[in-house]
Amino acid sequence: MISKKGGIMLKKYIGLTIAVLAASFCMAFSATVTIPQNLSGLVDGTVDIPVNIDNATGVAGFQFKITFNKDILKATGTGQGSLTGNWLIAANVQQEGTISVAGYDPNLIGLQQGSGSLCVLRFKVVATGQTSLNFQQGKLVDSNGKEIKGVSYTNGSFTGQTPPQYASITGQVVYEGMKTGKIYVVMFSTPDISGEPVKVVEIGTKGGTYSYQILDIAAGQYYIYAWMDADNNGKYDLFNDPAGAYSGNPITIAAGDEKTGINITVSDPVGRKIYIPSDAQAAAGQEVIIPINIDNALEVGYFESKVWNWDNNILEFQRCEKGNLLFDDWGFTYETLNTGGVRIIGIGTKSFLPFESGSLANIIFKVRGTASVGSSTNIEFDTNNSFIKEDISSTEVIPADFTNGKFTVVSAPSFTVQLKAGGWNLISFPVEPSITSPKELIPNLVSIWEWNGSYVETTALQAKKGYWILVSQDTEITVTGTTPSDTTVHLIPGWNLVGPIEDTTRPVNENIISVYGWGAPPAGGYSPVEVGGSCNRGKGYWFLATQATDIWSAP
């Protein structure tokens, strides 16, 4: 016999047990059916959008009704999902903006477990824009046809996008040699042709003139080449296969462009030309860059050059630097030799050089201050110790002819400036002054200022900047130095105080609002410079720019 207190405890235990069992039953199944977010597709294209489930245990059938923006998508049908390969699935797409889909397991077994897609919804993309895909109805059933509880539904979204506008190029390939083999036009996104081409077109098999066209090109910058597979091995052999490059490489292609006249001449392989310029010049006391140039660097992966026999009374060796053809991944080193001269080595660790001309290395000398104007010196290759190869391990060198160079001492470029007393002079220097200290260069100097977003007192002079100068009496100065290698003047947004290195005009540039010059003292005064108006070397000018832009660049 159970006591009253024991009866109460038993009821509590039974009640707790029932609650736990009920909770366990309620938590026995839960699943989320989801349409992915942030899907996209191109207008006039088709897309398959999955309906996913994270727990498919026991699911033997489903019914969904999903709505969307009919102006963005048009439903066309349905298909089996990753979990329902043998299921029967059908869709109703008669009502615009709605798709109703149902599916069931014909074996009435039901899915055992796992996650994946129950079906895919098929659409045509009608227009650009975004639409949600919303569950209006959803139902999962088990193998007995009973609805499965504990299911939640998550809506998705889709964006229709404008298809890219593809470009095309057309041109001709000319080969006048006697070799035969398939001729290809190839496009690369980088100058290193060792990678995979973006496009390849086969156009001929022997000498002649062939027209070609490359379609469906995405916007970008490309390098265009042509070559003949003369040894029929399916790859380019620089020792045997004729080749050529488009002279305008790299070519920039915008969406929808139809580029014409992209013509290429294919030539039989010949020895490369590696040379030092014969017209190098500089004045005493100046640094001079002597490049080691190559006319065609295609597939060069390693080079060595020994350069010597210059006159040490004229040129003093300073250092060596990478040439403009060498990529960042190239190793580069040099050593001065006890026998005189310098040995230079370049190693491509990942890439070959492009089908371009340029410099492999630059040798920097200083012209000795005692060198007389007109004196000259040869700069020569040791051809027994200078060569190019495909890579450092290759036993075969690429045929090349080495041509020596010459350097001549010339007078330093100079420019004479007239400074007037009685007011401010606005000037610029068309040469890089060899004397940069204003106090040393300018007699009778009272004050000198430049503009760097605000007025700053000048401590070092340089070419292409404008300077406000005040002198105590009329003064003439002769500025000697070096001619800048680049005529370009870089403007920043706002006011810029600059000057050209040669007589020129105000350029046509939509980023420039206004330009002002300044009259000589004592009158002074600003005067506007209209488009096409004169801008003279030695004078300073105010330029007002809306954004960063370059002016006076060499053509």
Secondary structure, 3 states (H helix, E strand, C coil): CCCHHHHHHHHHHHHHHHHHHHHHHHCCCCEEEECCCCEEEECCCEEEEEEEECCCCCCCEEEEEEECCCCCEEEEEEEECCCCCCCEEEEECCCCCEEEEEEECCCCCCCCCCCEEEEEEEEEECCCEEEEEEEEEEEEECCCCCECCCEEEECEEEEEECCCCCEEEEEEEEECCCCCCEEEEEEECCCCCCCCCCEEEEEECCCEEEEEEEEEECCEEEEEEEEEECCCCCCCCCCCCCEEECCCCCEEECCCCEECCCCEEEECCCCEEEECCCCEEECCCCEEEEEEEECCCCCCCEEEEEEECCCCCCEEEEEEEECCCCCCCEEEEEEECCCCCEEEEEEECCCCCCCCCEEEEEEEEEECCCCCCCCEEEEEECHHHCEEECCCCCCCECCEEEECEEEEECCCCEEEEEECCCCCEEEECCCEECCCCHHHHCCCEEEEEEECCCEEECCCCCCCEEEEEEECCCEEEEEEEECCCCCCEEECCEEEEECCCCCEECCCCCCEEEEEEECCCCCCCEEECCCCCEECCCECEEEEECCCEEECCCC
